[in-house]
Amino acid sequence: MTPPATRPSLREGLTTVELDGEAVVYDETNGELHHLNAAATIVLSLCDGTLSVEEIASAVSDAFELSLDQVLPDVRAAVERFGQAGLLV
């Protein structure tokens, strides 16, 4: 398993459309579509290269009024999946 980037950042060549709190990400490089639920959409939107995975988890825990311990493993897993899907630099 590859560790998530310290400060994950989306790569060029992606188009994201949000609707009702969820997102679809189109990868212009390979034509793949990725459908994200509301939580994953928030995580992806925070992958701008300025926040650590822990800071992203903190923002998500605030948004959903959950403890950091509850969301950190899920945020780490989401960032890992984004990396595996080639969405991150």
GUBATOR-493881 format. One record per atom (N, C-alpha, C): residue in three letters; residue number from 0; chain; y, x, z. Coordinates in steps of 0.001 Angstrom, whole numbers, plus 524288, in hexadecimal, padded with zeros to 5 digits. Layout:
N
+-------+------+------+-------+-------+-------+
: kevex : tiba : kegu :    py :    px :    pz :
+-------+------+------+-------+-------+-------+
:   ALA :  NUM :    A :     Y :     X :     Z :
...
+-------+------+------+-------+-------+-------+
END
This chain:
89
+-------+------+------+-------+-------+-------+
: kevex : tiba : kegu :    py :    px :    pz :
+-------+------+------+-------+-------+-------+
:   MET :    0 :    A : 7FB5F : 8034F : 80000 :
:   MET :    0 :    A : 80000 : 80000 : 80000 :
:   MET :    0 :    A : 804D9 : 80377 : 80000 :
:   THR :    1 :    A : 80875 : 8027A : 7FC84 :
:   THR :    1 :    A : 80D40 : 80580 : 7FC24 :
:   THR :    1 :    A : 81130 : 80389 : 80028 :
:   PRO :    2 :    A : 813B9 : 80725 : 80316 :
:   PRO :    2 :    A : 81798 : 8054E : 806DA :
:   PRO :    2 :    A : 81C60 : 80323 : 8040E :
:   PRO :    3 :    A : 81ECB : 7FF14 : 80640 :
:   PRO :    3 :    A : 8236E : 7FCEB : 803C3 :
:   PRO :    3 :    A : 827E8 : 800D4 : 803E7 :
:   ALA :    4 :    A : 82B56 : 8005C : 80024 :
:   ALA :    4 :    A : 82FE3 : 803C0 : 7FFEF :
:   ALA :    4 :    A : 8330B : 80342 : 804F0 :
:   THR :    5 :    A : 8356F : 80792 : 8068C :
:   THR :    5 :    A : 83892 : 80789 : 80B4B :
:   THR :    5 :    A : 83D0E : 803A2 : 80AD9 :
:   ARG :    6 :    A : 83FA5 : 803AA : 80673 :
:   ARG :    6 :    A : 843D8 : 7FFF4 : 80546 :
:   ARG :    6 :    A : 842A9 : 7FDB2 : 7FFDE :
:   PRO :    7 :    A : 83F59 : 7F9A8 : 7FFB9 :
:   PRO :    7 :    A : 83D93 : 7F7A6 : 7FAB1 :
:   PRO :    7 :    A : 8420D : 7F5AF : 7F748 :
:   SER :    8 :    A : 8417B : 7F6AE : 7F240 :
:   SER :    8 :    A : 8457D : 7F52D : 7EE7E :
:   SER :    8 :    A : 842DA : 7F315 : 7E995 :
:   LEU :    9 :    A : 844EA : 7EEBD : 7E788 :
:   LEU :    9 :    A : 842DA : 7EC7F : 7E2AE :
:   LEU :    9 :    A : 84408 : 7F023 : 7DE25 :
:   ARG :   10 :    A : 8407C : 7F03F : 7DA79 :
:   ARG :   10 :    A : 8414F : 7F383 : 7D5E1 :
:   ARG :   10 :    A : 84423 : 7F069 : 7D1AB :
:   GLU :   11 :    A : 8460A : 7F33C : 7CDD4 :
:   GLU :   11 :    A : 8489C : 7F0D2 : 7C953 :
:   GLU :   11 :    A : 8448D : 7EDC9 : 7C628 :
:   GLY :   12 :    A : 8465B : 7EA25 : 7C301 :
:   GLY :   12 :    A : 842E8 : 7E754 : 7BF74 :
:   GLY :   12 :    A : 8407D : 7E273 : 7C1C9 :
:   LEU :   13 :    A : 842B6 : 7E08D : 7C612 :
:   LEU :   13 :    A : 840C0 : 7DBC6 : 7C88A :
:   LEU :   13 :    A : 844EF : 7D796 : 7C845 :
:   THR :   14 :    A : 84349 : 7D2D3 : 7C72A :
:   THR :   14 :    A : 846D1 : 7CE5A : 7C74C :
:   THR :   14 :    A : 844BA : 7CA9C : 7CB63 :
:   THR :   15 :    A : 84813 : 7C921 : 7CF0D :
:   THR :   15 :    A : 84682 : 7C5AA : 7D349 :
:   THR :   15 :    A : 8498B : 7C099 : 7D2EE :
:   VAL :   16 :    A : 846B6 : 7BC3F : 7D339 :
:   VAL :   16 :    A : 8491D : 7B717 : 7D344 :
:   VAL :   16 :    A : 84755 : 7B45F : 7D83B :
:   GLU :   17 :    A : 84B22 : 7B296 : 7DB4C :
:   GLU :   17 :    A : 849EF : 7AFCE : 7E025 :
:   GLU :   17 :    A : 84AF6 : 7A9FD : 7DF71 :
:   LEU :   18 :    A : 8476E : 7A6D6 : 7E1B5 :
:   LEU :   18 :    A : 847FD : 7A130 : 7E18B :
:   LEU :   18 :    A : 845A3 : 79EF8 : 7E683 :
:   ASP :   19 :    A : 848AC : 79C0B : 7E95C :
:   ASP :   19 :    A : 846E3 : 79995 : 7EE31 :
:   ASP :   19 :    A : 8448A : 79D85 : 7F207 :
:   GLY :   20 :    A : 846E6 : 7A224 : 7F25D :
:   GLY :   20 :    A : 8453F : 7A5FF : 7F62D :
:   GLY :   20 :    A : 840B2 : 7A960 : 7F488 :
:   GLU :   21 :    A : 83E58 : 7A837 : 7F013 :
:   GLU :   21 :    A : 83A10 : 7AB69 : 7EE19 :
:   GLU :   21 :    A : 83BFF : 7AE43 : 7E93E :
:   ALA :   22 :    A : 83903 : 7B230 : 7E789 :
:   ALA :   22 :    A : 83AC3 : 7B543 : 7E30E :
:   ALA :   22 :    A : 8364A : 7B641 : 7DF4F :
:   VAL :   23 :    A : 837D5 : 7B70F : 7DA72 :
:   VAL :   23 :    A : 8344A : 7B8FF : 7D66D :
:   VAL :   23 :    A : 836BB : 7BE10 : 7D47C :
:   VAL :   24 :    A : 83388 : 7C21C : 7D467 :
:   VAL :   24 :    A : 83553 : 7C731 : 7D288 :
:   VAL :   24 :    A : 8328F : 7C850 : 7CD67 :
:   TYR :   25 :    A : 835A4 : 7C940 : 7C95B :
:   TYR :   25 :    A : 8337F : 7CA99 : 7C43A :
:   TYR :   25 :    A : 83411 : 7D074 : 7C377 :
:   ASP :   26 :    A : 82FB3 : 7D2FC : 7C262 :
:   ASP :   26 :    A : 82FA1 : 7D894 : 7C164 :
:   ASP :   26 :    A : 8300B : 7D960 : 7BB88 :
:   GLU :   27 :    A : 8349A : 7DB14 : 7B9C8 :
:   GLU :   27 :    A : 83599 : 7DBBD : 7B435 :
:   GLU :   27 :    A : 83240 : 7E005 : 7B1CC :
:   THR :   28 :    A : 83055 : 7E3A2 : 7B4F8 :
:   THR :   28 :    A : 82D30 : 7E7F5 : 7B300 :
:   THR :   28 :    A : 827DC : 7E638 : 7B11A :
:   ASN :   29 :    A : 8254C : 7E2D7 : 7B425 :
:   ASN :   29 :    A : 81FF4 : 7E14A : 7B2C2 :
:   ASN :   29 :    A : 81F4A : 7DB64 : 7B1FF :
:   GLY :   30 :    A : 82382 : 7D86B : 7B28A :
:   GLY :   30 :    A : 82352 : 7D2CF : 7B1A6 :
:   GLY :   30 :    A : 820DD : 7CFA4 : 7B606 :
:   GLU :   31 :    A : 81FE4 : 7D215 : 7BA76 :
:   GLU :   31 :    A : 81D77 : 7CF46 : 7BED4 :
:   GLU :   31 :    A : 82178 : 7CC0C : 7C1D6 :
:   LEU :   32 :    A : 81F9B : 7C79F : 7C3E1 :
:   LEU :   32 :    A : 822BB : 7C44B : 7C750 :
:   LEU :   32 :    A : 82071 : 7C494 : 7CCCC :
:   HIS :   33 :    A : 823E4 : 7C4AF : 7D0A5 :
:   HIS :   33 :    A : 82246 : 7C4C2 : 7D61A :
:   HIS :   33 :    A : 82502 : 7C038 : 7D8D8 :
:   HIS :   34 :    A : 82204 : 7BC9A : 7DB10 :
:   HIS :   34 :    A : 82433 : 7B821 : 7DDE6 :
:   HIS :   34 :    A : 82440 : 7B979 : 7E3AF :
:   LEU :   35 :    A : 828D3 : 7B912 : 7E61E :
:   LEU :   35 :    A : 8296A : 7BA72 : 7EB9E :
:   LEU :   35 :    A : 82AC7 : 7B5AA : 7EEDE :
:   ASN :   36 :    A : 82852 : 7B542 : 7F36D :
:   ASN :   36 :    A : 829C9 : 7B115 : 7F707 :
:   ASN :   36 :    A : 82EFC : 7B27B : 7F99E :
:   ALA :   37 :    A : 830DD : 7AF17 : 7FCFE :
:   ALA :   37 :    A : 83604 : 7AFD3 : 7FF5F :
:   ALA :   37 :    A : 8365D : 7B4E9 : 8027B :
:   ALA :   38 :    A : 8326B : 7B618 : 8058F :
:   ALA :   38 :    A : 83295 : 7BADD : 808C1 :
:   ALA :   38 :    A : 8328B : 7BFB5 : 8054B :
:   ALA :   39 :    A : 82F2E : 7BFCB : 8015F :
:   ALA :   39 :    A : 82EEF : 7C448 : 7FDD6 :
:   ALA :   39 :    A : 833FC : 7C4DA : 7FABD :
:   THR :   40 :    A : 83677 : 7C082 : 7F979 :
:   THR :   40 :    A : 83B71 : 7C0A4 : 7F6AB :
:   THR :   40 :    A : 83F9A : 7C34A : 7F9FA :
:   ILE :   41 :    A : 83FB7 : 7C213 : 7FEFA :
:   ILE :   41 :    A : 8437D : 7C497 : 8027A :
:   ILE :   41 :    A : 84260 : 7CA6A : 802CD :
:   VAL :   42 :    A : 83D6B : 7CBCB : 8037E :
:   VAL :   42 :    A : 83C07 : 7D159 : 803D5 :
:   VAL :   42 :    A : 83DB0 : 7D427 : 7FED5 :
:   LEU :   43 :    A : 83C62 : 7D1F4 : 7FA53 :
:   LEU :   43 :    A : 83DC3 : 7D477 : 7F563 :
:   LEU :   43 :    A : 843AC : 7D519 : 7F4D6 :
:   SER :   44 :    A : 84698 : 7D124 : 7F662 :
:   SER :   44 :    A : 84C49 : 7D16C : 7F5D8 :
:   SER :   44 :    A : 84E9C : 7D5B2 : 7F948 :
:   LEU :   45 :    A : 84BD5 : 7D72E : 7FD65 :
:   LEU :   45 :    A : 84DBA : 7DB40 : 800EB :
:   LEU :   45 :    A : 84BE6 : 7E0B1 : 7FF4F :
:   CYS :   46 :    A : 848AB : 7E0FF : 7FB49 :
:   CYS :   46 :    A : 846D5 : 7E613 : 7F94D :
:   CYS :   46 :    A : 84AEB : 7E848 : 7F593 :
:   ASP :   47 :    A : 84F47 : 7E9F5 : 7F7D7 :
:   ASP :   47 :    A : 85395 : 7EBF1 : 7F4A8 :
:   ASP :   47 :    A : 85488 : 7F1C4 : 7F572 :
:   GLY :   48 :    A : 850F9 : 7F458 : 7F83D :
:   GLY :   48 :    A : 85173 : 7F9EF : 7F917 :
:   GLY :   48 :    A : 854C9 : 7FB7A : 7FDAE :
:   THR :   49 :    A : 85727 : 7F7A4 : 8005E :
:   THR :   49 :    A : 85A88 : 7F8ED : 804C9 :
:   THR :   49 :    A : 857EF : 7F7EE : 80A0F :
:   LEU :   50 :    A : 853DE : 7F4B5 : 80A20 :
:   LEU :   50 :    A : 85158 : 7F333 : 80F06 :
:   LEU :   50 :    A : 84BDD : 7F56D : 80F5D :
:   SER :   51 :    A : 84A55 : 7F6EE : 8141D :
:   SER :   51 :    A : 844F2 : 7F88E : 81501 :
:   SER :   51 :    A : 84183 : 7F3B4 : 81553 :
:   VAL :   52 :    A : 83C70 : 7F483 : 81521 :
:   VAL :   52 :    A : 838CD : 7F025 : 815A2 :
:   VAL :   52 :    A : 8399B : 7ED6B : 81AE2 :
:   GLU :   53 :    A : 83A93 : 7F073 : 81EF0 :
:   GLU :   53 :    A : 83B76 : 7EE30 : 82423 :
:   GLU :   53 :    A : 84076 : 7EAE9 : 82440 :
:   GLU :   54 :    A : 84491 : 7ECB6 : 82191 :
:   GLU :   54 :    A : 84974 : 7E9B6 : 82153 :
:   GLU :   54 :    A : 848BC : 7E4B6 : 81E26 :
:   ILE :   55 :    A : 845A8 : 7E502 : 81A08 :
:   ILE :   55 :    A : 84472 : 7E04E : 81702 :
:   ILE :   55 :    A : 84186 : 7DC6D : 81A74 :
:   ALA :   56 :    A : 83DAF : 7DE5C : 81D67 :
:   ALA :   56 :    A : 83AB3 : 7DAF6 : 820EA :
:   ALA :   56 :    A : 83E3A : 7D87D : 824FE :
:   SER :   57 :    A : 841F5 : 7DB64 : 826F1 :
:   SER :   57 :    A : 8459D : 7D943 : 82AC9 :
:   SER :   57 :    A : 848C5 : 7D4C6 : 82877 :
:   ALA :   58 :    A : 84A92 : 7D56F : 8239F :
:   ALA :   58 :    A : 84D8A : 7D140 : 82108 :
:   ALA :   58 :    A : 84A21 : 7CC73 : 8202A :
:   VAL :   59 :    A : 84535 : 7CD48 : 81EB3 :
:   VAL :   59 :    A : 8419F : 7C8EA : 81DDD :
:   VAL :   59 :    A : 8407A : 7C634 : 82305 :
:   SER :   60 :    A : 83FC0 : 7C929 : 8272C :
:   SER :   60 :    A : 83EA6 : 7C6C3 : 82C42 :
:   SER :   60 :    A : 84347 : 7C370 : 82E05 :
:   ASP :   61 :    A : 84805 : 7C540 : 82CEA :
:   ASP :   61 :    A : 84CA9 : 7C223 : 82E2C :
:   ASP :   61 :    A : 84CDA : 7BD29 : 82AE8 :
:   ALA :   62 :    A : 84BAA : 7BD99 : 825D2 :
:   ALA :   62 :    A : 84BF9 : 7B91E : 8224D :
:   ALA :   62 :    A : 8481B : 7B4DC : 823C2 :
:   PHE :   63 :    A : 8437A : 7B66B : 8259B :
:   PHE :   63 :    A : 83F66 : 7B2A3 : 826E2 :
:   PHE :   63 :    A : 83ED3 : 7B1B8 : 82CB9 :
:   GLU :   64 :    A : 84252 : 7B427 : 82FC8 :
:   GLU :   64 :    A : 84247 : 7B39E : 8357F :
:   GLU :   64 :    A : 83CEB : 7B4E3 : 837C2 :
:   LEU :   65 :    A : 83ACF : 7B960 : 83614 :
:   LEU :   65 :    A : 835CE : 7BB53 : 837F7 :
:   LEU :   65 :    A : 836AD : 7C0C0 : 83A3A :
:   SER :   66 :    A : 83303 : 7C287 : 83D5D :
:   SER :   66 :    A : 83392 : 7C7C1 : 83F95 :
:   SER :   66 :    A : 83288 : 7CBDC : 83B61 :
:   LEU :   67 :    A : 834D0 : 7D06B : 83C2D :
:   LEU :   67 :    A : 83407 : 7D4BE : 8388F :
:   LEU :   67 :    A : 82E44 : 7D62B : 8383B :
:   ASP :   68 :    A : 82B8D : 7D5F8 : 83CA9 :
:   ASP :   68 :    A : 825F8 : 7D732 : 83CBB :
:   ASP :   68 :    A : 822CF : 7D371 : 83952 :
:   GLN :   69 :    A : 82497 : 7CEA1 : 838E9 :
:   GLN :   69 :    A : 821D9 : 7CACA : 835B1 :
:   GLN :   69 :    A : 8227F : 7CBD5 : 82FDD :
:   VAL :   70 :    A : 8271E : 7CD8B : 82E43 :
:   VAL :   70 :    A : 8282D : 7CDF6 : 828AB :
:   VAL :   70 :    A : 8277B : 7D371 : 82670 :
:   LEU :   71 :    A : 827CB : 7D779 : 829A5 :
:   LEU :   71 :    A : 82789 : 7DCCE : 8279A :
:   LEU :   71 :    A : 82293 : 7DDDF : 82470 :
:   PRO :   72 :    A : 81DEE : 7DC5B : 8264C :
:   PRO :   72 :    A : 81945 : 7DD5D : 82313 :
:   PRO :   72 :    A : 81978 : 7DA94 : 81DC9 :
:   ASP :   73 :    A : 81B89 : 7D5C6 : 81DB6 :
:   ASP :   73 :    A : 81BDB : 7D2DE : 818D0 :
:   ASP :   73 :    A : 81FDD : 7D541 : 81515 :
:   VAL :   74 :    A : 8243A : 7D71C : 81741 :
:   VAL :   74 :    A : 82831 : 7D9A1 : 813FC :
:   VAL :   74 :    A : 825FF : 7DEAD : 811B9 :
:   ARG :   75 :    A : 82359 : 7E1B1 : 814FF :
:   ARG :   75 :    A : 820EC : 7E683 : 81302 :
:   ARG :   75 :    A : 81D14 : 7E549 : 80E9D :
:   ALA :   76 :    A : 819EC : 7E133 : 80F54 :
:   ALA :   76 :    A : 81619 : 7DFB1 : 80B58 :
:   ALA :   76 :    A : 818D6 : 7DDE5 : 80658 :
:   ALA :   77 :    A : 81D17 : 7DAF6 : 806DE :
:   ALA :   77 :    A : 81FF3 : 7D920 : 80243 :
:   ALA :   77 :    A : 82239 : 7DDB8 : 7FF3B :
:   VAL :   78 :    A : 82496 : 7E162 : 80201 :
:   VAL :   78 :    A : 826CD : 7E5FD : 7FF6A :
:   VAL :   78 :    A : 82279 : 7E917 : 7FCC1 :
:   GLU :   79 :    A : 81E08 : 7E988 : 7FF4A :
:   GLU :   79 :    A : 81990 : 7EC36 : 7FCF7 :
:   GLU :   79 :    A : 817E3 : 7E978 : 7F7E8 :
:   ARG :   80 :    A : 81792 : 7E446 : 7F809 :
:   ARG :   80 :    A : 81612 : 7E150 : 7F355 :
:   ARG :   80 :    A : 81A20 : 7E1F7 : 7EF01 :
:   PHE :   81 :    A : 81F1F : 7E1EE : 7F06C :
:   PHE :   81 :    A : 82338 : 7E2C4 : 7EC82 :
:   PHE :   81 :    A : 82280 : 7E81E : 7E9FB :
:   GLY :   82 :    A : 8214E : 7EC00 : 7ED21 :
:   GLY :   82 :    A : 82064 : 7F13B : 7EB0F :
:   GLY :   82 :    A : 81BB7 : 7F164 : 7E770 :
:   GLN :   83 :    A : 81777 : 7EEF2 : 7E914 :
:   GLN :   83 :    A : 812B8 : 7EEDF : 7E5E0 :
:   GLN :   83 :    A : 81398 : 7EBF8 : 7E0BF :
:   ALA :   84 :    A : 8170B : 7E813 : 7E0D9 :
:   ALA :   84 :    A : 8183A : 7E50E : 7DC1C :
:   ALA :   84 :    A : 81C1E : 7E7EB : 7D898 :
:   GLY :   85 :    A : 81E0B : 7EC62 : 7DA66 :
:   GLY :   85 :    A : 821BB : 7EF6B : 7D73B :
:   GLY :   85 :    A : 82746 : 7ED68 : 7D754 :
:   LEU :   86 :    A : 828A0 : 7EA70 : 7DB67 :
:   LEU :   86 :    A : 82DE0 : 7E836 : 7DBB2 :
:   LEU :   86 :    A : 831D8 : 7EBD2 : 7DE51 :
:   LEU :   87 :    A : 82FD9 : 7EFD6 : 7E0F3 :
:   LEU :   87 :    A : 83346 : 7F36C : 7E3D3 :
:   LEU :   87 :    A : 8339C : 7F8B2 : 7E126 :
:   VAL :   88 :    A : 837EE : 7FB65 : 7E21C :
:   VAL :   88 :    A : 838AB : 800B0 : 7E00F :
:   VAL :   88 :    A : 834E5 : 8044F : 7E2C5 :
+-------+------+------+-------+-------+-------+
END
